[in-house]
């Protein structure tokens, strides 16, 4: 008995296989751009110092991990939309869609997160009590890239 497999099925199967090989990353790539206050420091370092803290200097403000928790909680809706895009033959778009949603959540956490307040010295230097918001560079530098 001869089996006939449609070209559309083979195309969908190939895209499905590729879905597990592709990676879309969200974060701060290295090398990243210099930080405005200090050209010897890159944004990825500032993000890491704020995410995990620096003992005796910077309290942890886990904006990235908090964004991931929020993203995972709403993942069902994101996955549903991504699956619809995949069914439409838009595999790359489904990954990008999820990445854009996560990128937005990271940016929201930087802007609106409930973090440990800035020290008095930092408030004097920045002229602001808001943690993670200074020049806006940390928030503006959240990137999406493929590997």
C-alpha positions as CSV (number, residue, x, y, z in Angstrom):
1,X,0.0,0.0,0.0
2,X,1.4,3.4,-1.0
3,X,1.3,6.2,1.6
4,X,0.9,9.8,0.5
5,X,2.1,12.5,2.8
6,X,1.2,16.0,1.9
7,X,3.8,18.7,1.5
8,X,2.0,20.8,4.1
9,X,2.3,18.0,6.7
10,X,6.0,17.6,6.0
11,X,6.5,21.4,6.3
12,X,4.6,21.4,9.6
13,X,6.6,18.4,10.9
14,X,9.9,20.2,9.9
15,X,8.8,23.4,11.7
16,X,7.8,21.3,14.7
17,X,11.3,19.7,14.8
18,X,13.0,23.1,14.4
19,X,10.9,24.5,17.3
20,X,12.9,22.5,19.7
21,X,16.3,23.5,18.2
22,X,15.6,27.3,18.1
23,X,16.3,29.5,21.0
24,X,15.1,33.0,21.6
25,X,16.8,34.8,24.5
26,X,15.7,37.7,26.5
27,X,18.1,39.7,28.7
28,X,21.3,41.6,28.5
29,X,23.7,40.2,25.9
30,X,27.5,40.5,26.2
31,X,29.1,42.6,25.2
32,X,26.4,45.1,26.1
33,X,26.6,48.8,25.8
34,X,28.4,51.0,28.4
35,X,26.4,52.4,31.3
36,X,26.0,56.2,31.1
37,X,27.4,56.9,34.6
38,X,30.5,54.9,34.1
39,X,31.8,53.9,30.6
40,X,33.9,51.1,32.2
41,X,30.7,49.3,33.3
42,X,28.4,47.5,30.9
43,X,24.6,47.3,31.3
44,X,24.8,43.5,31.8
45,X,26.9,44.0,34.9
46,X,24.5,46.6,36.4
47,X,21.6,44.2,35.7
48,X,23.5,41.3,37.5
49,X,24.4,43.5,40.5
50,X,20.9,44.6,40.9
51,X,19.3,41.2,40.3
52,X,21.5,39.4,42.9
53,X,22.8,42.3,45.0
54,X,26.3,43.1,46.0
55,X,27.0,42.3,49.7
56,X,27.2,45.5,51.8
57,X,26.5,47.8,48.8
58,X,23.4,46.9,46.8
59,X,20.4,44.9,48.1
60,X,19.0,42.2,45.7
61,X,16.2,43.5,43.5
62,X,15.3,40.4,41.5
63,X,13.5,42.1,38.7
64,X,14.4,39.3,36.2
65,X,13.4,36.4,38.3
66,X,10.2,38.1,39.4
67,X,9.4,38.8,35.7
68,X,9.9,35.1,35.0
69,X,7.6,34.1,37.8
70,X,4.9,36.4,36.5
71,X,5.5,35.3,32.9
72,X,5.2,31.6,33.9
73,X,2.0,32.2,35.7
74,X,0.5,33.7,32.6
75,X,2.3,31.2,30.3
76,X,-0.9,29.3,29.5
77,X,-2.3,32.3,27.6
78,X,1.1,33.0,26.0
79,X,1.4,29.4,24.9
80,X,-2.1,29.3,23.6
81,X,-1.4,32.3,21.4
82,X,2.0,30.8,20.4
83,X,0.3,27.5,19.4
84,X,-2.2,29.4,17.2
85,X,0.7,31.1,15.5
86,X,2.5,27.8,15.0
87,X,-0.7,26.2,13.5
88,X,-0.8,29.1,11.1
89,X,2.7,28.1,10.0
90,X,4.4,31.0,11.8
91,X,6.8,29.1,14.0
92,X,9.3,31.9,14.3
93,X,6.6,34.3,15.2
94,X,5.4,32.1,18.0
95,X,8.8,32.2,19.7
96,X,9.2,35.9,19.1
97,X,5.7,36.5,20.5
98,X,6.6,34.7,23.8
99,X,9.9,36.6,23.9
100,X,8.2,40.0,23.5
101,X,5.8,39.2,26.3
102,X,8.6,38.3,28.6
103,X,10.7,41.3,27.6
104,X,7.8,43.5,28.5
105,X,7.4,41.9,31.8
106,X,11.1,42.4,32.6
107,X,10.7,46.1,31.7
108,X,7.5,46.4,33.9
109,X,9.3,44.9,36.9
110,X,12.2,47.3,36.5
111,X,9.7,50.2,36.4
112,X,7.0,49.1,38.8
113,X,8.6,46.4,41.1
114,X,8.3,46.7,44.8
115,X,12.0,46.8,45.7
116,X,14.1,47.7,48.7
117,X,14.4,51.5,48.7
118,X,17.6,53.3,47.7
119,X,20.0,54.3,50.4
120,X,20.3,57.9,51.4
121,X,23.6,58.2,49.6
122,X,22.0,56.9,46.4
123,X,19.0,59.2,46.7
124,X,21.3,62.2,47.1
125,X,23.4,61.1,44.0
126,X,20.4,60.1,41.8
127,X,18.0,62.7,43.2
128,X,15.4,59.9,43.3
129,X,14.3,57.3,45.8
130,X,13.1,54.9,43.0
131,X,15.3,51.8,42.7
132,X,16.4,50.5,39.3
133,X,15.4,53.7,37.6
134,X,18.2,56.2,37.0
135,X,19.0,57.0,33.4
136,X,16.5,54.4,32.0
137,X,19.3,52.5,30.4
138,X,18.7,49.3,32.4
139,X,15.1,49.2,31.3
140,X,15.8,50.3,27.7
141,X,18.5,47.7,27.2
142,X,16.4,44.5,27.7
143,X,17.1,42.7,24.4
144,X,15.7,39.8,22.4
145,X,18.1,37.8,20.3
146,X,18.3,34.3,18.6
147,X,21.0,31.7,18.9
